[in-house]
């Protein structure tokens, strides 16, 4: 019981630390939407900009890659012991890591400051990094737990006695000596 709780806590904490790094990577990779400063405040300069969608895409790519890596590492680490605390830790830690990546990425704001908008001659400023599709927060835990379960299923099938019916012995003998007219 204590070992399971320890494995869960360690998994969650490691994924939380990786989430901070993921936030910095997302902040560096994602483009910023262009804003124009007016008397009423900043307004989105180009409503058809793809920067908002690209920021969500970069978040999904970074957290998805980390989810796959964490799932593979979590599976290999827990192969000798009890896998349940690790896979639950991958789910909870992946969600926490994705949330920390969002918070850190929005706070750090390290990306490129060059912006452009079509049809605008006013002075443009780079907008803040934001996530518009909150559903991508579930990419990390879903891929981590999904890969873990897929690897566990492949290993379970490989070791299963159901894979070798009749105990690995063919009841009819070798295929070359089997004749359909013997029935």
BELJO-V19145 format. One record per backbone hydrogen bond with DSSP energy under -0.5 kcal/mol. NH is the residue of the N-H (numbers start at 1). CO is the residue of the C=O. Records with the same first field share a line. If there is no record, write none. Layout:
NH = CO  CO
This chain:
5 = 1
6 = 2
7 = 3
8 = 4
9 = 5
10 = 6
11 = 7
12 = 8
13 = 9
14 = 10
15 = 11
16 = 12
17 = 13
18 = 14
19 = 15
20 = 16
21 = 17
22 = 18
23 = 19
24 = 20
25 = 21
26 = 22
27 = 23
28 = 24
29 = 25
30 = 26
35 = 125
36 = 43
37 = 123
38 = 36  41
41 = 38
43 = 36
45 = 34
46 = 34
49 = 46
54 = 50
55 = 51
56 = 52
57 = 53
58 = 54
59 = 55
60 = 56
61 = 57
62 = 58
63 = 59
64 = 60
65 = 61
66 = 62
67 = 63
68 = 64
69 = 65
70 = 66
71 = 67
72 = 68
73 = 69
74 = 70
75 = 71
76 = 72
77 = 73
78 = 74
79 = 75
81 = 78
83 = 81
87 = 83
88 = 84
89 = 85
90 = 86
91 = 87
92 = 88
93 = 89
94 = 90
95 = 91
96 = 92
97 = 93
98 = 94
99 = 95
100 = 96
101 = 97
102 = 98
103 = 99
104 = 100
105 = 101
106 = 102
107 = 103
108 = 104
109 = 105
115 = 113
120 = 117
125 = 35
127 = 33
132 = 130
134 = 132
136 = 133
137 = 134
138 = 135
139 = 136
142 = 138
143 = 139
144 = 140
145 = 141
146 = 142
147 = 143
148 = 144
149 = 145
150 = 146
151 = 147
152 = 148
153 = 149
154 = 150
155 = 151
156 = 152
157 = 153
158 = 154
159 = 155
160 = 156  157
163 = 160
164 = 161
165 = 163
167 = 164
168 = 165
169 = 166
171 = 169
173 = 170
177 = 174
178 = 174  175
179 = 177
182 = 179
183 = 180
